[in-house]
């Protein structure tokens, strides 16, 4: 397993970044791409073609592009181009399809205009919940074995007078727990992650294995708690004794729930 990586600073959400689109449903405006709410959709008016362009006003360096909560099909063609003028032509990346959530990582490049072009064939207009972009931060160690993976659900449950159960599922979301063990030397890297997203305050893009297409758009657990491993799990360095910590990082995917754009 390769080391995990994350994007906490969405450069498309910065003040002054302009977004343009080929077509737009006024009920689901293009600004929804920049608000970090995956359930709040942008929707075009085309079933087959859509381009989305970010104008940063000046050159910015990117090496990752996320597409959260999309309705694209497995036959989609999605490419990213960039350049110094609108409708840029320099090919940066061709995306590999993945249901619901996609990300693309590429060699860092600096340009002012960045355009995603989508070609597909759908039964409804092309839609995307959130499109964060920026520069990935890779953690210095990979998770250990023994993590947890599953789905969290919340329901409303009632019972009729005749004793018939009525259960309504409000939402379902993915929850992943990653156990880490690392030297004190790497503590700052994990604290940086925690502070960058304010615990649970801000959503982020989490890539569990940077050699794998899996991606989660969600939030980490609140708080930051390490457990020091007792001797002999202590590393003797030339400068003295360095503690070793166990840490469980939990990521909860954002619920797609009700489309709050409705």
SEKOL-748899 format. One line per 4 residues: their letters; for each residue x, y, z of N, C-alpha, C, O. Coordinates in steps of 0.001 Angstrom, whole numbers, plus 500000, padded with zeros to 6 digits. Layout:
<nodes>
a	X:Y:Z:X:Y:Z:X:Y:Z:X:Y:Z ~ ...
</nodes>
This chain:
<nodes>
xxxx	500841:498802:500000:500000:500000:500000:500873:501243:500000:501787:501375:500814 ~ 500582:502151:499081:501300:503427:499054:500769:504351:500148:499696:504114:500704 ~ 501513:505385:500446:501101:506308:501494:499848:507066:501096:499651:507348:499914 ~ 498996:507403:502060:497801:508202:501749:498162:509668:501503:499243:510133:501862
xxxx	497225:510372:500884:497411:511789:500599:496086:512505:500786:495026:511880:500812 ~ 496156:513822:500915:494930:514582:501126:495047:515965:500499:496138:516479:500254 ~ 493882:516542:500251:493788:517933:499811:492880:518651:500785:491685:518366:500856 ~ 493450:519593:501544:492665:520376:502497:492377:521771:501979:491345:522353:502314
xxxx	493272:522320:501166:493130:523692:500669:492632:523659:499227:493404:523436:498294 ~ 491330:523884:499061:490726:523915:497728:490996:525280:497101:490410:526282:497509 ~ 491875:525317:496119:492235:526594:495504:491085:527198:494704:491063:528409:494482 ~ 490131:526381:494266:488990:526912:493522:488030:527681:494423:487193:528440:493933
xxxx	488144:527488:495745:487270:528178:496685:487830:529524:497123:487183:530237:497890 ~ 489012:529883:496654:489612:531148:497046:488859:532326:496433:488283:532212:495351 ~ 488871:533434:497121:488212:534648:496635:488790:535070:495293:490006:535103:495107 ~ 487904:535389:494366:488345:535889:493068:488449:534851:491980:488670:535199:490820
xxxx	488295:533574:492322:488339:532525:491298:486988:532490:490590:485946:532344:491228 ~ 487018:532626:489271:485791:532649:488479:485562:531281:487845:486499:530634:487378 ~ 484305:530852:487836:483955:529599:487191:483002:529887:486041:482025:530619:486201 ~ 483292:529308:484885:482431:529418:483710:482043:528013:483275:482798:527062:483472
xxxx	480849:527888:482676:480369:526574:482255:479729:526672:480877:479320:527748:480440 ~ 479652:525549:480211:479038:525493:478891:477536:525720:478965:476965:526421:478130 ~ 476895:525117:479979:475458:525287:480193:475169:525167:481676:475957:524595:482428 ~ 474024:525713:482096:473737:525796:483534:472236:525790:483779:471483:526505:483117
xxxx	471815:524979:484730:470447:525011:485240:470427:526018:486384:471160:525861:487361 ~ 469597:527046:486271:469605:528132:487262:469299:527633:488675:469703:528267:489649 ~ 468603:526525:488798:468285:525983:490125:469515:525337:490757:469629:525244:491980 ~ 470436:524891:489894:471655:524233:490354:472852:524992:489778:473487:524493:488849
xxxx	473176:526156:490286:474153:527051:489643:475590:526555:489747:475913:525682:490553 ~ 476436:527137:488912:477846:526746:488840:478604:527025:490130:479603:526365:490415 ~ 478142:527994:490914:478821:528312:492176:478787:527138:493156:479591:527087:494086 ~ 477865:526196:492954:477807:525023:493830:479042:524139:493702:479305:523309:494572
xxxx	479798:524312:492627:481033:523551:492456:482105:523963:493459:483038:523204:493722 ~ 481975:525166:494020:483028:525738:494851:482677:525806:496332:483466:526319:497126 ~ 481496:525294:496723:481057:525494:498112:481348:524327:499048:481011:524391:500230 ~ 481972:523257:498540:482406:522116:499355:481258:521321:499954:481464:520570:500908
xxxx	480050:521470:499417:478902:520673:499869:478587:519678:498756:478033:520054:497724 ~ 478937:518420:498961:478819:517451:497878:477368:517176:497500:477095:516783:496366 ~ 476433:517374:498426:475025:517123:498130:474362:518290:497403:473224:518175:496949 ~ 475062:519397:497293:474513:520603:496647:475066:520672:495231:476204:521089:495015
xxxx	474253:520260:494275:474738:519995:492933:474827:521223:492046:474047:522168:492158 ~ 475822:521168:491149:475786:521946:489920:475200:521038:488850:475513:519849:488791 ~ 474356:521603:488013:473780:520811:486921:473728:521655:485656:473292:522805:485682 ~ 474171:521080:484564:474055:521739:483274:472706:521447:482644:471795:520951:483307
xxxx	472582:521756:481368:471330:521477:480657:471530:520426:479571:470589:520106:478846 ~ 472743:519885:479448:473046:518913:478402:473179:517513:478993:473679:517330:480103 ~ 472717:516528:478219:472868:515131:478611:474182:514543:478108:474555:513435:478493 ~ 474881:515274:477254:476035:514686:476570:477351:515451:476728:478413:514834:476814
xxxx	477296:516768:476766:478539:517547:476769:478490:518665:477814:477454:519289:478041 ~ 479635:518892:478435:479738:519970:479415:481197:520320:479607:482031:519433:479793 ~ 481514:521594:479564:482840:522011:480004:482693:522958:481181:481720:523704:481295 ~ 483695:522902:482055:483739:523738:483254:485144:524328:483330:486135:523599:483273
xxxx	485222:525641:483457:486531:526307:483437:486708:527176:484671:485823:527948:485039 ~ 487865:527038:485303:488260:527906:486410:489266:528935:485880:490238:528583:485211 ~ 489014:530208:486193:489956:531298:485904:490476:531806:487233:489733:532414:488004 ~ 491752:531559:487507:492349:531928:488789:492879:533360:488801:493332:533838:489841
xxxx	492831:534040:487678:493313:535408:487616:494805:535520:487421:495300:536530:486918 ~ 495523:534490:487816:496970:534414:487641:497342:532946:487644:496506:532103:487971 ~ 498558:532622:487294:498969:531217:487266:498941:530610:488664:499422:531212:489623 ~ 498382:529433:488767:498409:528669:490010:498931:527274:489703:498748:526749:488605
xxxx	499582:526693:490692:500119:525344:490538:499132:524333:491107:498709:524438:492258 ~ 498772:523355:490285:497884:522272:490696:498533:520934:490371:499312:520819:489426 ~ 498196:519922:491175:498603:518561:490840:497503:517551:491132:497726:516344:491040 ~ 496304:518043:491486:495176:517136:491730:493870:517859:491420:493745:519067:491621
xxxx	492891:517083:490921:491583:517624:490547:490525:516613:490982:490586:515446:490593 ~ 489568:517046:491778:488532:516152:492270:487179:516421:491629:486854:517560:491293 ~ 486401:515368:491464:485039:515457:490928:484156:514633:491851:484125:513406:491750 ~ 483439:515297:492747:482667:514613:493781:481185:514557:493429:480620:515502:492877
xxxx	480571:513423:493763:479125:513235:493640:478638:513530:492223:477746:514354:492022 ~ 479228:512857:491258:478847:513055:489854:477848:511977:489423:477670:510968:490107 ~ 477214:512206:488299:476283:511221:487734:476769:510681:486396:475965:510216:485588 ~ 478055:510735:486156:478629:510325:484874:478559:508814:484700:478483:508073:485680
xxxx	478585:508364:483462:478516:506938:483164:479909:506374:482916:480884:507116:482802 ~ 479986:505050:482834:481267:504390:482618:481848:504679:481239:483029:504431:481001 ~ 481034:505198:480335:481518:505507:478985:481981:506957:478842:482265:507407:477732 ~ 482057:507684:479947:482411:509095:479904:483836:509308:479387:484729:508494:479620
xxxx	484019:510417:478684:485353:510918:478353:485515:512241:479079:484745:513174:478855 ~ 486511:512326:479946:486734:513541:480743:488209:513900:480693:489067:513109:481084 ~ 488492:515099:480207:489876:515546:480078:490056:516902:480740:489117:517691:480838 ~ 491272:517158:481189:491636:518429:481810:492706:519092:480964:493733:518493:480647
xxxx	492442:520353:480603:493400:521141:479834:493654:522456:480560:492817:522909:481340 ~ 494798:523062:480307:495149:524301:480984:495990:525168:480069:496574:524687:479097 ~ 496046:526480:480398:496838:527398:479601:496708:528828:480077:496155:529091:481145 ~ 497223:529758:479275:497264:531172:479653:496027:531936:479211:495835:533083:479615
xxxx	495179:531316:478384:493973:531980:477890:492772:531064:478068:492920:529865:478301 ~ 491580:531646:477954:490371:530841:478069:490331:529785:476974:490966:529941:475930 ~ 489580:528705:477213:489550:527544:476317:490957:527014:476054:491358:526893:474896 ~ 491706:526699:477095:493099:526273:476935:493190:524940:476195:492232:524168:476152
xxxx	494362:524689:475615:494518:523509:474763:495550:522501:475263:495614:521388:474740 ~ 496355:522857:476258:497402:521945:476723:496786:520835:477571:496216:521099:478630 ~ 496904:519598:477103:496328:518472:477830:497144:518191:479090:498359:518002:479038 ~ 496439:518167:480227:497078:517914:481516:496799:516500:482010:497689:515828:482530
xxxx	495543:516051:481841:495167:514762:482426:493918:514224:481742:493036:514988:481349 ~ 493850:512911:481605:492641:512210:481172:492160:511359:482338:492909:510527:482852 ~ 490919:511561:482755:490399:510919:483958:489968:509480:483687:489480:509150:482606 ~ 490162:508640:484693:489657:507269:484677:488329:507236:485417:488208:507769:486521
xxxx	487339:506611:484807:485997:506584:485411:486001:505836:486740:486681:504824:486912 ~ 485222:506365:487662:484917:505699:488918:483557:506194:489368:483290:507394:489319 ~ 482699:505297:489801:481338:505674:490178:481346:506676:491320:482115:506545:492273 ~ 480488:507673:491214:480217:508670:492258:481317:509703:492447:481047:510903:492392
xxxx	482562:509258:492670:483653:510182:492964:484886:509833:492129:485241:508664:491975 ~ 485523:510862:491602:486717:510689:490772:487775:511688:491229:487451:512792:491665 ~ 489029:511294:491127:490092:512281:491253:491167:511960:490222:491321:510818:489791 ~ 491895:512986:489844:493028:512805:488956:494233:513505:489534:494150:514675:489905
xxxx	495359:512807:489619:496615:513429:490045:497575:513426:488875:497564:512510:488054 ~ 498404:514451:488800:499254:514637:487638:500489:515427:488032:500571:515964:489137 ~ 501445:515490:487122:502659:516273:487361:502276:517734:487613:501493:518292:486844 ~ 502799:518365:488655:502430:519760:488940:502623:520656:487722:503637:520582:487028
xxxx	501628:521504:487482:501679:522441:486364:501109:523775:486825:500240:523812:487697 ~ 501588:524858:486252:501144:526205:486631:500510:526897:485430:501160:527097:484404 ~ 499235:527261:485565:498489:527944:484514:497409:528809:485156:497059:528621:486321 ~ 496891:529751:484389:495806:530595:484872:494438:529944:484628:493596:529909:485525
xxxx	494225:529439:483427:492931:528860:483058:493026:527338:483064:493962:526760:482511 ~ 492045:526699:483696:491972:525248:483767:490556:524828:483362:489574:525324:483914 ~ 490460:523908:482393:489139:523522:481882:488959:522001:481887:489771:521256:481338 ~ 487878:521572:482522:487439:520175:482476:486410:520046:481360:485437:520798:481319
xxxx	486624:519095:480455:485692:518853:479353:485130:517444:479467:485878:516470:479553 ~ 483806:517346:479465:483115:516070:479661:482292:515758:478422:481592:516619:477889 ~ 482388:514515:477974:481536:514006:476905:480940:512688:477384:481673:511770:477752 ~ 479611:512589:477381:478945:511417:477938:477594:511245:477255:477230:512024:476374
xxxx	476866:510233:477662:475510:510016:477169:474663:509553:478340:474759:508404:478772 ~ 473825:510463:478857:473085:510212:480091:471585:510373:479876:471137:510919:478867 ~ 470821:509883:480850:469374:510046:480815:468937:511358:481451:467784:511767:481318 ~ 469873:512021:482149:469587:513317:482753:470819:514196:482609:471903:513715:482281
xxxx	470644:515478:482856:471732:516435:482642:472944:516113:483528:472793:515627:484648 ~ 474135:516389:483013:475382:516167:483744:475391:517005:485021:475082:518197:484990 ~ 475747:516378:486142:475784:517094:487419:476999:516674:488230:477475:515543:488129 ~ 477496:517619:489043:478645:517407:489925:478367:518145:491227:477820:519247:491214
xxxx	478745:517535:492361:478481:518155:493650:479562:519121:494118:479257:520174:494679 ~ 480819:518766:493890:481929:519598:494368:483132:519305:493486:483343:518156:493098 ~ 483927:520322:493162:485080:520131:492292:486296:520830:492888:486688:521895:492410 ~ 486902:520246:493932:488081:520856:494560:489351:520591:493757:489482:519553:493110
xxxx	490279:521537:493807:491547:521420:493096:492660:521971:493985:492405:522770:494886 ~ 493874:521546:493729:494976:522091:494527:496216:521242:494424:496506:520653:493383 ~ 496955:521187:495537:498198:520429:495612:498095:519410:496744:497815:519760:497891 ~ 498323:518160:496406:498221:517082:497381:499321:517157:498431:500448:517565:498148
xxxx	498971:516756:499641:499945:516561:500714:499972:515064:501011:498936:514475:501318 ~ 501140:514451:500922:501282:513013:501161:501819:512781:502563:502809:513391:502967 ~ 501161:511892:503306:501617:511578:504649:502871:510710:504590:503063:509971:503625 ~ 503725:510789:505611:505031:510119:505549:504981:508623:505806:505970:507931:505564
xxxx	503852:508101:506294:503743:506669:506575:502403:506161:506062:501449:506924:505915 ~ 502347:504868:505793:501109:504224:505366:500389:503639:506581:501029:503366:507596 ~ 499081:503443:506498:498356:502828:507615:498811:501385:507844:499324:500725:506940 ~ 498610:500921:509068:498854:499522:509404:497623:498697:509054:496566:499241:508734
xxxx	497772:497389:509118:496611:496520:508958:495728:496617:510194:496174:497036:511262 ~ 494457:496220:510030:493549:496201:511170:492591:497373:511214:491958:497607:512243 ~ 492467:498123:510114:491518:499223:510083:490084:498736:509950:489828:497537:509843 ~ 489168:499667:509958:487759:499345:509825:487185:500060:508620:487559:501191:508310
xxxx	486259:499374:507937:485646:499931:506742:484176:499552:506730:483828:498391:506944 ~ 483309:500531:506480:481890:500205:506464:481017:501390:506138:481490:502424:505666 ~ 479729:501224:506398:478726:502241:506128:478006:502611:507416:477660:501746:508221 ~ 477790:503887:507594:477029:504409:508722:475663:504846:508220:475554:505495:507180
xxxx	474625:504489:508961:473263:504843:508572:472528:505492:509741:472814:505230:510909 ~ 471579:506339:509388:470663:506879:510389:469249:506688:509879:468949:506973:508719 ~ 468377:506200:510761:467011:505892:510358:465998:506524:511303:466314:506869:512441 ~ 464783:506665:510811:463618:506990:511638:462769:505734:511709:462389:505183:510676
xxxx	462469:505275:512914:461732:504026:513083:460469:504256:513898:460502:504866:514966 ~ 459383:503770:513387:458092:503845:514060:457421:502479:513990:457825:501610:513217 ~ 456394:502308:514806:455634:501067:514800:454148:501409:514785:453680:502230:515573 ~ 453423:500775:513887:451989:501041:513798:451261:500400:514976:451842:499617:515727
xxxx	449982:500743:515128:449178:500148:516207:449041:498649:516042:448806:497922:517007 ~ 449192:498191:514800:449097:496749:514543:450448:496059:514695:450568:494862:514437 ~ 451469:496815:515116:452774:496222:515353:453633:496062:514123:454572:495267:514106 ~ 453304:496830:513083:454106:496772:511858:455204:497819:511933:454939:498997:512170
xxxx	456435:497378:511730:457565:498313:511758:457576:499164:510496:457327:498678:509392 ~ 457869:500436:510686:458067:501381:509577:459431:502003:509787:459649:502726:510759 ~ 460347:501723:508880:461730:502196:509000:462069:503011:507761:461959:502531:506633 ~ 462485:504253:507992:462879:505134:506889:464342:505490:507064:464733:506049:508088
xxxx	465152:505167:506065:466580:505484:506131:466795:506926:505711:466488:507303:504580 ~ 467322:507732:506622:467576:509138:506323:468801:509299:505426:468772:510049:504450 ~ 469869:508595:505764:471072:508710:504948:471982:507516:505192:471826:506778:506165 ~ 472923:507351:504296:473971:506341:504416:475273:506981:503968:475303:507685:502959
xxxx	476344:506745:504702:477632:507299:504299:478757:506346:504687:478639:505552:505621 ~ 479826:506450:503953:480982:505600:504158:481811:506097:505341:482007:507301:505503 ~ 482295:505169:506163:483160:505496:507296:484373:504577:507254:484234:503355:507199 ~ 485556:505168:507282:486801:504402:507220:487699:504802:508388:487833:505985:508702
xxxx	488314:503806:509027:489255:504046:510123:490613:503459:509752:490723:502292:509378 ~ 491643:504293:509863:492990:503905:509454:493918:503946:510673:494139:505019:511233 ~ 494464:502801:511095:495417:502798:512219:496830:503119:511740:497344:502502:510806 ~ 497434:504081:512391:498810:504455:512077:499698:504205:513298:499244:504288:514439
xxxx	500949:503903:513039:501981:503892:514081:503177:504639:513519:503687:504292:512454 ~ 503627:505666:514236:504710:506482:513687:505579:507069:514791:505175:507186:515948 ~ 506773:507426:514387:507731:508056:515291:507313:509492:515590:506528:510097:514860 ~ 507852:510011:516670:507586:511395:517056:507967:512361:515931:507373:513430:515793
xxxx	508948:511979:515140:509399:512795:514021:508239:513161:513091:508234:514244:512505 ~ 507257:512265:512954:506167:512473:512003:504897:513035:512651:503889:513245:511976 ~ 504955:513271:513946:503770:513793:514627:503299:515102:513988:502096:515315:513835 ~ 504220:515964:513619:503866:517263:513052:503076:517119:511752:502215:517949:511459
xxxx	503359:516076:510971:502633:515878:509713:501148:515605:509977:500282:516094:509252 ~ 500870:514831:511007:499482:514509:511333:498790:515688:512019:497598:515914:511812 ~ 499528:516432:512828:498948:517641:513416:498635:518670:512339:497633:519380:512429 ~ 499484:518753:511326:499236:519672:510213:497940:519313:509510:497143:520194:509189
xxxx	497722:518027:509267:496458:517586:508673:495284:517999:509550:494306:518563:509059 ~ 495379:517721:510836:494289:518060:511751:493975:519554:511736:492811:519949:511667 ~ 495005:520369:511799:494797:521811:511843:494311:522362:510501:493558:523335:510463 ~ 494742:521741:509403:494345:522219:508085:492843:522102:507857:492250:522914:507147
xxxx	492235:521088:508462:490786:520901:508290:490006:521256:509551:488788:521082:509599 ~ 490705:521754:510575:490014:522154:511802:489270:521008:512449:488129:521175:512880 ~ 489903:519838:512525:489207:518667:513055:488117:518237:512091:488405:517779:510985 ~ 486877:518380:512504:485740:518058:511628:485174:519291:510944:484167:519188:510243
xxxx	485779:520433:511123:485174:521682:510663:485056:521780:509150:484053:522282:508641 ~ 486061:521309:508425:486090:521519:506974:486209:520190:506242:486938:519302:506684 ~ 485500:520046:505129:485641:518826:504318:486966:518822:503578:487592:519863:503379 ~ 487377:517635:503177:488630:517496:502442:488506:516349:501457:487536:515592:501476
xxxx	489494:516237:500606:489605:515092:499713:490666:514165:500281:491812:514573:500469 ~ 490296:512928:500555:491195:511954:501175:491436:510813:500189:490491:510217:499673 ~ 492701:510519:499936:493094:509439:499039:493778:508380:499892:494932:508562:500282 ~ 493097:507278:500192:493654:506278:501116:494964:505665:500665:495815:505328:501488
xxxx	495129:505519:499351:496331:504897:498794:496634:505643:497499:495882:505541:496529 ~ 497722:506385:497484:498010:507244:496340:498307:506464:495064:498458:507060:493998 ~ 498392:505125:495160:498572:504298:493967:497251:503655:493534:497238:502766:492682 ~ 496145:504107:494124:494838:503489:493905:493830:504571:493552:493967:505692:494041
xxxx	492814:504293:492719:491843:505330:492339:490822:505674:493401:490033:506598:493205 ~ 490806:504958:494531:489823:505230:495576:490018:506633:496143:491146:507083:496341 ~ 488896:507322:496403:488942:508669:496968:487700:508880:497823:486628:508355:497519 ~ 487850:509647:498887:486729:509979:499770:486679:511491:499921:487688:512127:500226
xxxx	485509:512058:499709:485274:513469:499986:484501:513522:501300:483321:513176:501343 ~ 485164:513955:502368:484512:513908:503679:485289:514671:504723:486012:515620:504420 ~ 485124:514236:505973:485721:514939:507110:486403:513941:508032:485986:512787:508137 ~ 487466:514400:508702:488135:513563:509694:487423:513695:511034:486525:514520:511204
xxxx	487847:512860:511983:487235:512916:513306:487606:514204:514029:488645:514802:513748 ~ 486761:514627:514956:487100:515782:515790:488209:515371:516763:488296:514214:517172 ~ 489042:516329:517118:490107:516055:518073:491298:515366:517448:491263:514941:516293 ~ 492358:515266:518240:493604:514652:517780:494240:513991:518994:494823:514666:519843
xxxx	494124:512655:519076:494580:511939:520258:495574:510847:519868:495258:509968:519065 ~ 496769:510908:520440:497799:509913:520205:497980:509052:521453:497797:509517:522578 ~ 498339:507798:521232:498662:506910:522341:500113:506489:522217:500508:505869:521229 ~ 500910:506830:523230:502330:506499:523177:502523:505016:523452:501924:504456:524370
xxxx	503370:504389:522643:503658:502970:522798:504762:502801:523835:505811:503435:523718 ~ 504549:501952:524860:505572:501795:525904:506792:501046:525386:506745:500396:524342 ~ 507881:501151:526135:509113:500420:525826:508779:498925:525745:507988:498446:526557 ~ 509350:498173:524800:510540:498498:524007:510239:499137:522649:511122:499218:521795
xxxx	509015:499585:522447:508702:500209:521150:509176:501648:521124:508447:502547:520705 ~ 510389:501856:521570:510998:503177:521581:512228:503135:520678:513030:502203:520739 ~ 512356:504138:519858:513490:504192:518939:514621:504976:519591:514428:506112:520024 ~ 515796:504370:519661:516975:505051:520190:517652:505805:519056:518163:505197:518116
xxxx	517655:507114:519145:518339:507948:518162:519657:508442:518739:519902:508371:519943 ~ 520479:508936:517857:521773:509446:518313:521589:510559:519330:522407:510732:520233 ~ 520486:511326:519172:520260:512447:520076:519449:512107:521303:519185:512993:522117 ~ 519038:510845:521475:518273:510476:522655:517158:509504:522317:517261:508719:521374
xxxx	516088:509570:523102:514979:508635:522985:513825:509315:522248:513459:510447:522566 ~ 513257:508621:521268:512132:509151:520516:510903:508277:520731:510959:507078:520456 ~ 509801:508834:521211:508600:508035:521420:507975:507598:520092:508232:508181:519039 ~ 507159:506569:520175:506388:506067:519040:504915:506110:519440:504566:505811:520581
xxxx	504053:506486:518490:502641:506677:518786:501760:505776:517936:502101:505432:516804 ~ 500623:505404:518502:499516:504838:517751:498457:505916:517577:498183:506695:518491 ~ 497874:505945:516396:496850:506958:516107:495840:506358:515149:496216:505738:514155 ~ 494558:506538:515440:493498:506092:514543:492873:507312:513870:492284:508175:514523
xxxx	493015:507357:512581:492432:508441:511783:491123:507942:511192:491086:506926:510497 ~ 490066:508661:511473:488751:508261:510951:488255:509295:509948:488300:510498:510204 ~ 487782:508810:508807:487225:509654:507757:485776:509260:507532:485474:508096:507269 ~ 484876:510237:507637:483466:510024:507303:483164:510739:505998:483325:511955:505893
xxxx	482728:509981:505011:482358:510587:503742:481165:511506:503943:480296:511233:504772 ~ 481123:512592:503189:479952:513458:503236:478750:512707:502705:478840:512016:501690 ~ 477625:512840:503386:476395:512213:502935:475898:512895:501662:475925:514121:501553 ~ 475455:512105:500719:474858:512683:499504:473416:513072:499772:472881:513988:499147
xxxx	472796:512371:500703:471482:512709:501237:470525:513367:500285:470509:513060:499093 ~ 469736:514262:500800:468830:515061:499989:469629:516125:499294:470485:516767:499903 ~ 469358:516318:498022:470047:517385:497282:469575:518734:497829:468450:519158:497565 ~ 470429:519393:498582:470041:520629:499252:469877:521781:498273:469492:522882:498665
xx	470170:521531:496994:469927:522542:495989:468465:522626:495592:468048:523576:494929 ~ 467671:521613:496006:466257:521607:495637:465468:522666:496403:464259:522795:496210
</nodes>
